[in-house]
Amino acid sequence: MWNFLSEIEGPLGALLLIGAIIVLGIKTSKKYIFVCDRFKLDVPNRCVLINKEPIFFEEIDFVTVYELEQPSGWERGFMYRAGSYASKNLYMTQIIFRLKDGREKECTFNKRSSLYKALKQLKPYVPVRAYIEDFKPPVYWEWIFIVVGILFFVFLKILSHN
């Protein structure tokens, strides 16, 4: 009996460790990746749709941006190991629509690129009290260098065969 337990001890520990990483990755993914509102600008009807709820341009006093709690390095690492490659691009923010009657409506974004696009679309129609260029997504140069490097080696391979 003891010999059997010592034989499964190693694989069982590895499975428990992998399972814990996957569970923590899913838990943090639910906290950050799956939390986002559907935003749509409907110019012909002169409104903004947040989760299919219209807010008309005439009702909006101004728009501002509020930064939410960002995932920690541990949480990004767990999400990355669990298969969520979007963890690198996470940036949790809210666009807050201040209405003329004093109420506020929030729209949550989890990507810097979608926030930047939404603010650029809103600027001609609604006063935006934020510097939009601060939210411009960064260029990931490592991917550009990898692609150029691969193309360079493919080009060399083609030249060496002729």
Salt bridges, closest charged atoms under 4 A:
GLU53 OE2 - LYS105 NZ 2.52
GLU58 OE2 - ARG46 NE 3.34
GLU75 OE2 - LYS31 NZ 3.66
ASP101 OD2 - ARG103 NE 2.95
GLU104 OE2 - ARG98 NH1 3.52
GLU133 OE2 - LYS120 NZ 3.51
GLU142 OE2 - LYS88 NZ 2.35
